[in-house]
Structure formats: structure tokens, C-alpha cells
Amino acid sequence: MQKPTSEKTRVDPSVPETIPKFVDELPIPPIARPNRHVKEKHPYYEIEMKEAMHRFHKYFPATTVWGYDGLYPGPTFHVNKDETIKVKWMNHLPSKHLLPIDHSLHGASHAPDVRTVVHVHGAHVASDSDGHPDAWFTPNFKITGETFKQKVYEYTNHQMGSTLWYHDHSLGITRLNVYAGLAGFYLVRDPLEKELQLPMGKYEIPLMIQDKSFNADGSLFYPENTNPPAEVNPSVVPAFLGNTIVVNGKLWPNLKVEPRKYRFRMLNASNTNGYTFSFENGDPFYQIGTDGGLLPEPVKLNSLSLEPAERADIIIDFSTFNGQSLILKNTNDEGDLSFIMQFQVVLPLLEKDTSEIPSSLCTVEPLTEEMSTKTRLLTVGATTDQYNRPMLLLDHRMWDDPVTEIPTLNCVETWKFINTTPFAHPIHVHLVQFKILHRRPFNLDRFLEDGHIQYTGPAIEPDDSEKGWKDTVRADPGMVTSIIMRFEDFTGDYVWHCHILEHEDHDMMRPIKVIE
């Protein structure tokens, strides 16, 4: 354990080993409040995107960030299931971007450098409120993208109680805008949760986890070019891996807790990095929900993996750790990146803990392959662009190629992601929550030779932690990952993409058109 830093000790934000851990308390993002009610009686919010100063660590100078309402993370929405709300997202950002822009990417060559559009990730929503990548807008809506339709978005919240999040989705600069700070939680409340007596109020805490790097002056560092350098400068990089861990805007924070049960809404909001979470002492915790809502029953875990954009709803019982400290680790990495945060069980128990970890949580609608009316085989592959940079593609197509995924309203489809690359990709499908059917190994050489899928082993069931509703799935290398979903309620233009943001911005995104 690192000792507290004395005033004489020099902290260099660009050198992680000089930064003491667990000295800042975990911040809890404030709750978004409606400004007024429009005449339809729906809650109406106005959220500003603006530049602000943020302190990532008590020994850092203030850092310039971009935040919703000037906050990082942005304010947390708490909305009720089936309660419609309206949100006016307003761009009040400066004219110059914080970070290096690659103008060779789709969407960035002839568009203003500073543009935004907001996507509520996991929301079941009409296409004109989904945050389409080409529906961007500049300050005061002076310039708008080709699919921009309206200034006020409507969210009907017609879905299960779930841990969603909102973030920027502007074509060609999503990786930069999210890294600059444009992300926040959006929690859908279901009356069922109260009946289950889950931890609530101050005992329910969102945890947004990101990796970041800093310059010596405390400013955000994001690379300008690849290694070796590309002909284009600035250039998109194939991946971004920071050298520090930030939770709710603080580096390696601590949270003081009572000896009782707490509910945590965990989100991997990193650009590229995946995490496997576990306690240093190996103690278990309980997962109760996935991206899109509650699991049928709790899953007892000793570790939990989340790729970028994946969420997990978990309960940790601190009742037997009074007076102790527990460190949440990331076993995917070593050194500084292996630490996430610390829990200090030092607060007195204010009242008897009556919350529960129920044996049964909810009934989940079955979706089986027999219900599917169409199966799509979709390759996850790699090529190089005109500057000889690696470029990842979905089904061998670029963003502006004609739309090929055209589901009909109320149909059930099975999508099979055939990953021919040597690493996993978190694939996100807008509009829907889906079920993971299975992953199955295949003969990669044979597929690359003639396009035939020759399976080399049996189908592997999803992990217990993945058996709920999902909107982002880990497509493993050398596997065919199958998901099933129903396209219902809304028609129009949506997208699907890899949620490694560097890949998404460099053409690993494709349109979807849902038709009658």
C-alpha cells in the first residue's frame, strides 16, 4: 500500500507511479433535474455541453474537460419505466477541439471540428432521438449534419429497469468527445425493484470506469499519431490504452461504506480497454443485472469481465468486513492499471440493513433460434486504408457503403458475428436489447479461403453473467458469436458498430434501416 504523499513529494500526472492511490473520495454524480414540464406534462430537461475545469486528483492541477452541464461524469438521469421525458441537448462548447482531430476519417473531412450528438446507449427509442452519428450539431444548432431532424429528443423509456448511459456519438470524433468527458449515466427505474428490496438511495452507486493518460501539466493526453507514424498527422490510432484508472472522475478513489449491502451500477466507459474485476482477497459478490435489465436470478461471482460499453448491476455485502479495506482489482493488467478503487468499511451502520439479494429477480422473455425469421452472417475483419493504416470493418463494408441490414418491423433475427481478427470486439446494436445464444469455434483458414464456416467444436453457452438482456456483446477471436433480437415499435435509421471507439471512428460502423 502506498503511503500518503507529503507536501515535498512531487506528483507528476504523466508518471502514474508518482500518483498516490486511494486518497480521493469517490464522487457521486448529481441527479439530472427537469427544467420544467412541457404542455404534454412530460418532464423536460435542458443539458448543456460545455468546457470546464475538473480535478482528477487532489495533487493534480485542474484539467480542462468537456462535460454535460460542465460535469464529468455528467448528471445521472433517473427515469421511470414507460415515463416519457424530453431532453434538449445543447452544444455550448468552444470552437477549437481539446484533442487532435484526424481529418481523413469519415465525417471529419468537411465537417466542423467541434460538433456533438447524444446517444442514450441501450435506449429503445425512435430513430430521430437515437443520436445518429450524422445528426450532429454545432453550438446553437448553427450547422447540423445530414440526418439532423430535431433539437429536442423524446425518450419513452418503454423497457425494463436498466443501467443505460449517454455519450457523444458524432461521426469521426466519438473517441475524442467521449475521452474529453462527454458521458453520463441514464438509469431506468422499474417498480419491481422496490418489491425486490434491493439496496437503494445512498446505498446504490454508479461507477463509471475509464482509463486516461495525462501530460505533466495535468492536461489530458491523447496520442496524435500511430507508432510508427502514419502519413496523416494527426492520425487515428488503432487503440487507446491509458496509464491510469479513473472512477467517476477521480483517479483510484476510495469509498467509505457501512458494513451492509450496497448496489453498484458498473460501466466500462473506456475507449478500448476491457477489464476483469475482482477483489484482492478473492471475496465474492453478486451480479443482478446486465446491460438491459435484471437477470432471472443473482449470479455469485469472484470475477467479472466488462468490455467497453458493457454494464453490470452488482451487489456487494460488506457486513462481515467492518473496519477493513477492500481493493477492487483489474486482473487483465499489471502494475498501476491493476488497481481500480478501494472500499473502506469504516462508517457506522446507521440502521438495520433490510435490503436483500433475492433468490429470484424477474421472468425473462424467451427468444430461441426457432423464433428467428432471418439469419445474417456478418464478418468482423481487418484491412488497410489508403494510408496503409490498419482498418477494422464489419462485413467488409465501410460506413458510407449502401445499407445491407434492413430488418422488418416486429421480426426476430439472428446475427452471427464471424471474428477473423486476433482480438475481441464489443459489438453494439442500437434500438434493441438482444440475447446471446452461443459462441462457437470455427476453422479460420478455411473461412478465409472459401467463405465456408466449418465449426471445430461445440457451441459454448454464454457466461452466467451474460444471460440477461444485452446491447453490447463480446465477439471473441476465432469464434462465431450468435445473438438474437426482435426489432419492434420503431422504424427508421439506426446503426451497429464496434464499441472500441477508435475502431468505430475508423469505419467499423454500419447503418441499419428498420422498415415496415
C-alpha positions as CSV (number, residue, x, y, z in Angstrom):
1,M,0.0,0.0,0.0
2,Q,1.3,3.4,-0.9
3,K,2.0,5.9,1.9
4,P,0.2,9.3,1.8
5,T,2.1,11.8,-0.2
6,S,3.9,14.5,1.7
7,E,4.0,18.1,0.5
8,K,7.6,17.7,-0.6
9,T,6.8,14.6,-2.8
10,R,6.5,15.6,-6.4
11,V,3.5,14.2,-8.2
12,D,3.9,14.1,-12.0
13,P,0.5,13.5,-13.7
14,S,2.3,11.9,-16.6
15,V,4.1,9.4,-14.4
16,P,1.5,7.0,-12.8
17,E,3.9,5.6,-10.2
18,T,4.2,9.1,-8.6
19,I,0.4,9.4,-8.1
20,P,-0.8,8.1,-4.7
21,K,-3.8,5.8,-4.8
22,F,-7.0,5.9,-2.7
23,V,-6.5,9.4,-1.4
24,D,-9.6,11.0,-3.1
25,E,-13.1,10.1,-2.1
26,L,-15.3,8.7,-4.8
27,P,-17.6,11.4,-6.2
28,I,-21.3,10.6,-6.8
29,P,-22.6,12.3,-9.9
30,P,-25.5,14.6,-9.2
31,I,-29.0,13.7,-10.4
32,A,-30.3,15.5,-13.5
33,R,-33.4,17.6,-12.7
34,P,-36.1,18.6,-15.2
35,N,-36.2,22.3,-16.0
36,R,-40.0,22.3,-16.4
37,H,-42.8,20.3,-17.8
38,V,-44.0,20.8,-21.4
39,K,-47.7,21.0,-22.1
40,E,-47.9,17.2,-22.6
41,K,-46.9,17.0,-18.9
42,H,-43.7,15.2,-19.8
43,P,-40.6,16.2,-17.8
44,Y,-38.4,18.4,-19.9
45,Y,-34.6,18.7,-19.4
46,E,-32.0,21.1,-20.9
47,I,-28.5,19.8,-20.7
48,E,-25.5,21.9,-21.8
49,M,-22.3,20.5,-23.2
50,K,-19.6,22.9,-22.1
51,E,-15.9,23.2,-21.3
52,A,-15.0,23.2,-17.6
53,M,-12.1,22.6,-15.2
54,H,-12.0,19.3,-13.4
55,R,-9.7,18.0,-10.7
56,F,-8.9,14.3,-11.3
57,H,-6.7,14.0,-8.2
58,K,-6.1,16.1,-5.1
59,Y,-2.4,16.6,-6.1
60,F,-3.2,17.5,-9.7
61,P,-3.7,20.9,-11.1
62,A,-7.2,21.4,-12.6
63,T,-7.7,19.8,-16.0
64,T,-9.8,21.1,-18.9
65,V,-12.6,18.7,-19.8
66,W,-15.8,18.7,-21.7
67,G,-18.9,17.8,-19.7
68,Y,-22.6,17.6,-19.7
69,D,-23.6,20.6,-17.7
70,G,-19.9,21.1,-17.3
71,L,-19.6,18.0,-15.2
72,Y,-17.6,14.8,-15.6
73,P,-19.3,12.4,-15.4
74,G,-22.5,14.2,-16.5
75,P,-25.6,14.3,-14.2
76,T,-27.3,10.9,-13.8
77,F,-30.8,10.6,-15.2
78,H,-33.3,8.7,-13.0
79,V,-36.4,8.0,-15.1
80,N,-39.4,5.7,-14.6
81,K,-40.2,2.8,-16.9
82,D,-42.8,3.9,-19.5
83,E,-42.5,7.6,-18.4
84,T,-41.8,9.8,-21.4
85,I,-39.2,12.5,-21.0
86,K,-37.9,15.2,-23.4
87,V,-34.3,16.4,-23.5
88,K,-32.8,19.4,-25.3
89,W,-29.1,18.7,-25.7
90,M,-27.3,22.0,-26.2
91,N,-23.8,22.4,-27.6
92,H,-22.1,25.3,-25.8
93,L,-18.5,24.1,-26.5
94,P,-15.7,26.3,-27.8
95,S,-14.8,26.4,-31.5
96,K,-11.4,24.6,-31.0
97,H,-11.3,20.9,-30.0
98,L,-9.4,19.8,-27.0
99,L,-7.8,16.9,-28.8
100,P,-6.1,16.1,-32.1
101,I,-8.5,15.5,-35.0
102,D,-7.8,13.2,-37.9
103,H,-9.5,14.9,-40.8
104,S,-9.0,11.9,-43.1
105,L,-11.8,9.9,-41.3
106,H,-15.4,9.7,-42.5
107,G,-17.4,12.6,-41.1
108,A,-14.3,14.6,-40.2
109,S,-13.0,15.8,-43.6
110,H,-15.6,18.5,-44.3
111,A,-17.4,19.0,-41.0
112,P,-16.8,21.5,-38.2
113,D,-14.2,20.3,-35.7
114,V,-16.5,20.8,-32.7
115,R,-19.8,19.0,-33.2
116,T,-21.9,16.8,-30.9
117,V,-24.8,14.4,-30.9
118,V,-26.0,12.4,-27.9
119,H,-26.8,8.7,-27.9
120,V,-28.5,7.1,-24.9
121,H,-26.8,3.8,-25.1
122,G,-29.2,0.9,-24.8
123,A,-32.4,3.0,-25.2
124,H,-35.4,1.7,-27.1
125,V,-36.1,5.0,-28.9
126,A,-37.4,6.5,-32.2
127,S,-34.6,6.9,-34.8
128,D,-34.8,10.8,-34.7
129,S,-34.0,10.7,-31.0
130,D,-31.3,7.9,-31.1
131,G,-28.3,10.2,-31.7
132,H,-27.5,9.1,-35.2
133,P,-23.8,9.7,-36.0
134,D,-24.7,12.1,-38.8
135,A,-27.3,14.0,-36.8
136,W,-24.6,16.2,-35.2
137,F,-24.9,19.9,-34.5
138,T,-22.6,22.8,-33.7
139,P,-23.1,25.5,-31.0
140,N,-26.6,26.9,-31.1
141,F,-27.5,24.4,-33.9
142,K,-25.9,26.8,-36.4
143,I,-24.6,23.9,-38.6
144,T,-26.2,20.4,-38.5
145,G,-25.4,17.0,-40.0
146,E,-27.4,15.5,-42.9
147,T,-29.6,13.3,-40.6
148,F,-30.3,16.0,-38.0
149,K,-34.1,16.3,-37.5
150,Q,-34.9,17.9,-34.2
151,K,-33.4,19.9,-31.3
152,V,-35.5,18.1,-28.6
153,Y,-35.2,14.4,-28.2
154,E,-38.0,12.2,-26.8
155,Y,-37.4,9.1,-24.7
156,T,-40.4,6.9,-24.0
157,N,-38.4,4.6,-21.6
158,H,-40.6,1.7,-22.7
159,Q,-38.2,-1.0,-21.5
160,M,-37.1,-2.9,-18.4
161,G,-35.4,-1.1,-15.5
162,S,-31.8,-1.0,-16.6
163,T,-28.4,0.7,-16.4
164,L,-28.1,2.8,-19.6
165,W,-25.6,5.5,-20.3
166,Y,-25.4,8.5,-22.5
167,H,-22.4,9.7,-24.5
168,D,-21.4,11.5,-27.6
169,H,-21.8,9.8,-31.0
170,S,-20.5,12.3,-33.6
171,L,-19.2,10.6,-36.8
172,G,-15.4,10.6,-36.9
173,I,-14.8,12.1,-33.4
174,T,-16.7,9.9,-31.0
175,R,-13.4,8.7,-29.4
176,L,-12.3,12.3,-28.8
177,N,-15.6,13.6,-27.4
178,V,-16.1,10.7,-25.0
179,Y,-12.5,10.9,-23.9
180,A,-12.9,14.6,-23.3
181,G,-15.6,13.8,-20.8
182,L,-19.0,13.6,-22.6
183,A,-20.5,10.6,-20.8
184,G,-23.1,10.1,-18.0
185,F,-25.5,7.5,-16.5
186,Y,-29.1,7.1,-17.5
187,L,-31.0,4.7,-15.1
188,V,-34.4,3.4,-16.0
189,R,-36.5,2.6,-12.8
190,D,-38.9,-0.3,-12.6
191,P,-41.4,-0.7,-9.7
192,L,-40.3,-4.3,-9.5
193,E,-37.0,-3.2,-8.0
194,K,-38.7,-1.8,-4.9
195,E,-40.6,-5.0,-4.4
196,L,-37.4,-6.9,-4.5
197,Q,-36.0,-4.8,-1.7
198,L,-32.7,-4.2,-3.4
199,P,-30.3,-1.7,-1.8
200,M,-31.4,1.8,-2.7
201,G,-30.9,5.5,-2.1
202,K,-27.4,6.3,-0.9
203,Y,-26.7,2.6,-0.9
204,E,-27.0,2.4,-4.7
205,I,-24.0,3.9,-6.5
206,P,-23.0,4.2,-10.2
207,L,-19.3,3.5,-11.1
208,M,-18.1,4.8,-14.4
209,I,-14.6,3.3,-15.1
210,Q,-12.3,4.8,-17.7
211,D,-8.6,4.7,-18.4
212,K,-6.8,8.0,-19.1
213,S,-3.3,9.5,-19.6
214,F,-2.1,13.0,-18.6
215,N,0.6,15.4,-19.6
216,A,2.9,16.7,-16.9
217,D,0.8,19.9,-16.5
218,G,-2.3,17.8,-15.7
219,S,-3.9,18.2,-19.2
220,L,-5.5,15.2,-20.9
221,F,-3.1,13.3,-23.2
222,Y,-4.3,11.6,-26.3
223,P,-1.9,10.4,-29.0
224,E,-1.6,12.4,-32.2
225,N,-0.2,9.7,-34.4
226,T,0.5,6.0,-34.7
227,N,3.7,4.2,-34.0
228,P,5.4,4.0,-36.5
229,P,4.0,7.4,-37.6
230,A,1.3,7.4,-40.3
231,E,1.4,9.7,-43.3
232,V,-1.6,11.5,-41.9
233,N,-1.0,13.7,-38.9
234,P,-2.9,13.9,-36.6
235,S,-3.9,10.3,-37.2
236,V,-6.4,7.9,-35.6
237,V,-4.7,5.2,-33.6
238,P,-5.7,1.5,-33.7
239,A,-6.3,1.5,-29.9
240,F,-6.0,3.8,-26.9
241,L,-4.8,2.4,-23.6
242,G,-4.4,5.0,-20.8
243,N,-1.9,4.6,-17.9
244,T,-4.3,5.5,-15.1
245,I,-7.7,4.4,-13.9
246,V,-10.5,7.0,-13.3
247,V,-13.7,6.1,-11.5
248,N,-16.5,8.8,-11.5
249,G,-13.8,11.3,-12.5
250,K,-11.2,10.5,-9.8
251,L,-8.0,8.6,-10.1
252,W,-8.0,5.4,-8.0
253,P,-10.6,6.7,-5.4
254,N,-11.8,5.3,-2.1
255,L,-15.3,4.9,-1.0
256,K,-16.2,4.8,2.7
257,V,-19.1,2.4,3.3
258,E,-21.2,0.9,6.1
259,P,-21.0,-2.8,7.0
260,R,-24.1,-3.7,4.9
261,K,-25.1,-4.4,1.3
262,Y,-24.6,-1.9,-1.5
263,R,-25.7,-1.9,-5.1
264,F,-23.3,-0.7,-7.8
265,R,-24.1,0.1,-11.4
266,M,-20.8,-0.6,-13.1
267,L,-20.0,0.8,-16.6
268,N,-16.9,0.3,-18.7
269,A,-16.8,3.7,-20.5
270,S,-13.2,3.3,-21.7
271,N,-12.3,3.8,-25.4
272,T,-10.6,0.5,-25.9
273,N,-9.7,-1.2,-22.6
274,G,-11.5,-4.2,-21.2
275,Y,-11.4,-5.1,-17.5
276,T,-11.8,-8.1,-15.3
277,F,-12.9,-7.0,-11.8
278,S,-12.2,-9.0,-8.7
279,F,-11.4,-8.2,-5.0
280,E,-7.8,-8.5,-4.0
281,N,-8.8,-11.0,-1.3
282,G,-10.9,-13.1,-3.7
283,D,-14.2,-12.5,-1.9
284,P,-17.4,-13.0,-4.0
285,F,-20.1,-10.5,-5.0
286,Y,-23.5,-10.9,-6.7
287,Q,-24.5,-9.8,-10.2
288,I,-28.2,-9.0,-10.5
289,G,-28.3,-7.3,-13.9
290,T,-26.7,-6.9,-17.4
291,D,-26.9,-4.1,-19.9
292,G,-30.6,-4.2,-20.4
293,G,-32.0,-5.1,-17.0
294,L,-32.3,-7.7,-14.3
295,L,-31.1,-11.3,-14.6
296,P,-33.6,-14.1,-13.9
297,E,-31.7,-14.8,-10.7
298,P,-28.5,-13.5,-9.0
299,V,-25.1,-14.9,-10.1
300,K,-22.4,-15.3,-7.4
301,L,-19.1,-14.3,-8.9
302,N,-15.5,-14.0,-7.9
303,S,-14.6,-12.0,-11.0
304,L,-16.5,-10.1,-13.7
305,S,-15.3,-9.1,-17.2
306,L,-16.6,-6.0,-19.0
307,E,-15.6,-4.8,-22.5
308,P,-16.1,-1.2,-23.5
309,A,-19.8,-0.1,-23.1
310,E,-20.8,-3.2,-21.2
311,R,-22.6,-2.7,-17.8
312,A,-23.2,-4.9,-14.8
313,D,-25.5,-4.4,-11.9
314,I,-23.9,-5.9,-8.8
315,I,-24.5,-6.2,-5.0
316,I,-21.5,-6.3,-2.6
317,D,-22.2,-7.3,1.0
318,F,-19.7,-5.5,3.3
319,S,-21.4,-6.7,6.5
320,T,-18.5,-9.1,7.5
321,F,-15.7,-6.6,6.8
322,N,-16.3,-3.9,9.5
323,G,-13.1,-1.9,10.0
324,Q,-11.4,-3.4,6.9
325,S,-10.4,-2.1,3.5
326,L,-11.1,-4.0,0.3
327,I,-9.3,-3.2,-3.0
328,L,-11.1,-3.8,-6.3
329,K,-8.6,-5.1,-8.8
330,N,-8.4,-5.4,-12.6
331,T,-6.7,-8.8,-13.3
332,N,-6.4,-8.0,-17.1
333,D,-3.4,-5.8,-16.3
334,E,-0.4,-5.5,-14.0
335,G,1.0,-2.5,-12.2
336,D,-0.9,0.7,-11.8
337,L,-3.7,-0.5,-14.2
338,S,-4.4,-3.5,-12.0
339,F,-6.0,-1.2,-9.3
340,I,-9.5,0.2,-9.7
341,M,-10.5,1.6,-6.3
342,Q,-10.7,0.9,-2.6
343,F,-13.7,0.3,-0.3
344,Q,-13.1,1.3,3.3
345,V,-15.7,-0.3,5.7
346,V,-15.4,2.4,8.3
347,L,-18.8,4.1,8.6
348,P,-21.1,3.1,11.4
349,L,-24.2,1.2,10.5
350,L,-26.9,3.8,10.6
351,E,-29.9,1.4,10.7
352,K,-30.6,-2.3,10.3
353,D,-29.9,-3.4,6.7
354,T,-33.3,-4.7,5.4
355,S,-32.2,-4.9,1.8
356,E,-32.0,-8.4,0.2
357,I,-30.3,-10.4,-2.5
358,P,-33.4,-12.2,-3.7
359,S,-33.2,-15.8,-5.0
360,S,-35.3,-14.8,-8.0
361,L,-35.3,-11.5,-9.7
362,C,-37.5,-11.4,-12.8
363,T,-39.1,-13.5,-15.6
364,V,-37.2,-13.1,-18.8
365,E,-39.0,-13.4,-22.2
366,P,-37.6,-16.4,-24.1
367,L,-36.0,-15.8,-27.5
368,T,-34.9,-19.0,-29.3
369,E,-33.4,-19.7,-32.7
370,E,-36.6,-21.3,-33.8
371,M,-38.4,-17.9,-33.5
372,S,-35.9,-16.3,-35.9
373,T,-37.1,-15.4,-39.3
374,K,-33.7,-14.4,-40.7
375,T,-30.1,-15.2,-40.0
376,R,-27.3,-12.8,-41.0
377,L,-23.7,-13.9,-41.3
378,L,-21.6,-10.9,-40.6
379,T,-17.8,-10.9,-40.8
380,V,-15.6,-9.0,-38.3
381,G,-12.5,-8.4,-40.3
382,A,-9.4,-6.2,-41.0
383,T,-7.9,-4.5,-43.9
384,T,-5.7,-1.4,-44.5
385,D,-6.8,2.1,-45.7
386,Q,-5.3,4.3,-48.4
387,Y,-2.5,5.4,-45.9
388,N,-1.6,1.8,-45.1
389,R,-3.1,2.1,-41.6
390,P,-4.9,-0.9,-40.1
391,M,-8.7,-0.5,-40.5
392,L,-11.3,-2.8,-39.0
393,L,-14.5,-3.4,-40.9
394,L,-17.9,-5.0,-40.4
395,D,-18.8,-7.4,-43.2
396,H,-16.1,-5.9,-45.5
397,R,-18.0,-2.6,-45.8
398,M,-17.3,0.9,-44.9
399,W,-19.7,3.4,-43.1
400,D,-21.0,5.0,-46.3
401,D,-21.5,1.9,-48.3
402,P,-25.2,1.1,-49.1
403,V,-27.2,-0.2,-46.1
404,T,-27.4,-4.0,-46.1
405,E,-29.0,-4.7,-42.7
406,I,-32.7,-4.0,-43.4
407,P,-34.9,-5.8,-40.8
408,T,-38.7,-5.5,-41.0
409,L,-40.7,-4.3,-38.1
410,N,-41.5,-6.9,-35.4
411,C,-39.2,-9.5,-37.0
412,V,-36.9,-11.7,-35.0
413,E,-33.4,-12.0,-36.4
414,T,-30.3,-14.0,-35.6
415,W,-26.9,-12.3,-36.2
416,K,-23.7,-14.3,-36.3
417,F,-20.5,-12.3,-35.9
418,I,-17.6,-14.2,-37.5
419,N,-14.5,-12.7,-36.0
420,T,-11.4,-13.2,-38.2
421,T,-9.2,-10.8,-36.2
422,P,-6.9,-11.8,-33.4
423,F,-8.7,-9.9,-30.7
424,A,-12.2,-9.4,-29.3
425,H,-14.6,-6.7,-30.4
426,P,-17.6,-5.4,-28.3
427,I,-20.4,-5.2,-30.9
428,H,-23.2,-2.8,-30.1
429,V,-26.6,-2.8,-31.9
430,H,-28.8,0.3,-31.5
431,L,-32.5,0.2,-30.7
432,V,-32.7,-3.4,-29.4
433,Q,-31.8,-5.5,-26.4
434,F,-30.7,-8.9,-27.5
435,K,-29.9,-12.4,-26.1
436,I,-26.5,-14.1,-26.6
437,L,-27.2,-17.5,-28.0
438,H,-23.7,-19.0,-28.0
439,R,-20.1,-18.7,-29.3
440,R,-18.7,-21.5,-31.5
441,P,-15.1,-22.0,-32.7
442,F,-14.5,-22.3,-36.4
443,N,-11.8,-23.0,-38.9
444,L,-10.4,-19.6,-39.7
445,D,-8.1,-20.7,-42.5
446,R,-11.0,-22.5,-44.3
447,F,-13.2,-19.5,-43.9
448,L,-10.6,-17.1,-45.3
449,E,-10.0,-19.4,-48.2
450,D,-13.5,-20.0,-49.4
451,G,-16.0,-18.4,-47.0
452,H,-17.3,-21.6,-45.6
453,I,-17.9,-21.8,-41.9
454,Q,-16.5,-25.1,-40.6
455,Y,-17.1,-25.4,-36.9
456,T,-14.3,-27.0,-34.9
457,G,-16.1,-27.5,-31.6
458,P,-19.5,-27.4,-29.9
459,A,-21.4,-24.2,-29.2
460,I,-20.4,-22.6,-25.9
461,E,-23.2,-21.1,-23.8
462,P,-22.8,-17.5,-22.7
463,D,-21.4,-17.0,-19.2
464,D,-24.0,-16.8,-16.4
465,S,-23.1,-13.1,-16.2
466,E,-24.2,-12.6,-19.8
467,K,-27.6,-14.4,-19.8
468,G,-29.8,-11.3,-19.4
469,W,-30.7,-8.7,-21.9
470,K,-27.6,-7.2,-23.7
471,D,-27.0,-4.4,-26.2
472,T,-23.2,-5.0,-26.4
473,V,-21.6,-8.4,-26.9
474,R,-18.0,-9.5,-26.8
475,A,-17.3,-11.1,-30.2
476,D,-14.3,-13.3,-29.4
477,P,-11.5,-14.1,-31.9
478,G,-11.8,-17.3,-33.8
479,M,-15.4,-17.6,-32.7
480,V,-18.8,-17.2,-34.3
481,T,-20.8,-15.2,-31.8
482,S,-24.6,-15.6,-32.2
483,I,-27.2,-13.2,-30.9
484,I,-31.0,-13.0,-31.3
485,M,-33.2,-9.9,-31.2
486,R,-36.6,-8.5,-32.1
487,F,-37.0,-5.2,-33.9
488,E,-40.1,-3.7,-32.6
489,D,-42.0,-0.4,-32.2
490,F,-39.9,1.9,-34.3
491,T,-38.8,2.1,-37.9
492,G,-36.0,4.3,-39.4
493,D,-32.3,4.7,-39.5
494,Y,-30.1,3.1,-36.8
495,V,-26.5,1.8,-36.6
496,W,-24.4,-1.1,-35.3
497,H,-20.7,-0.9,-34.6
498,C,-17.7,-2.0,-32.6
499,H,-17.6,0.0,-29.3
500,I,-13.9,0.2,-29.3
501,L,-14.2,3.9,-30.1
502,E,-11.0,4.1,-32.2
503,H,-12.4,1.3,-34.4
504,E,-15.9,2.9,-34.6
505,D,-14.5,6.2,-35.8
506,H,-12.3,4.4,-38.4
507,D,-15.2,2.8,-40.2
508,M,-16.1,-0.1,-38.0
509,M,-19.7,1.0,-38.1
510,R,-22.6,0.2,-40.4
511,P,-26.2,1.5,-40.9
512,I,-29.4,-0.3,-40.1
513,K,-32.7,0.6,-41.6
514,V,-35.8,-0.9,-40.0
515,I,-38.8,-0.9,-42.4
516,E,-42.5,-1.6,-42.2
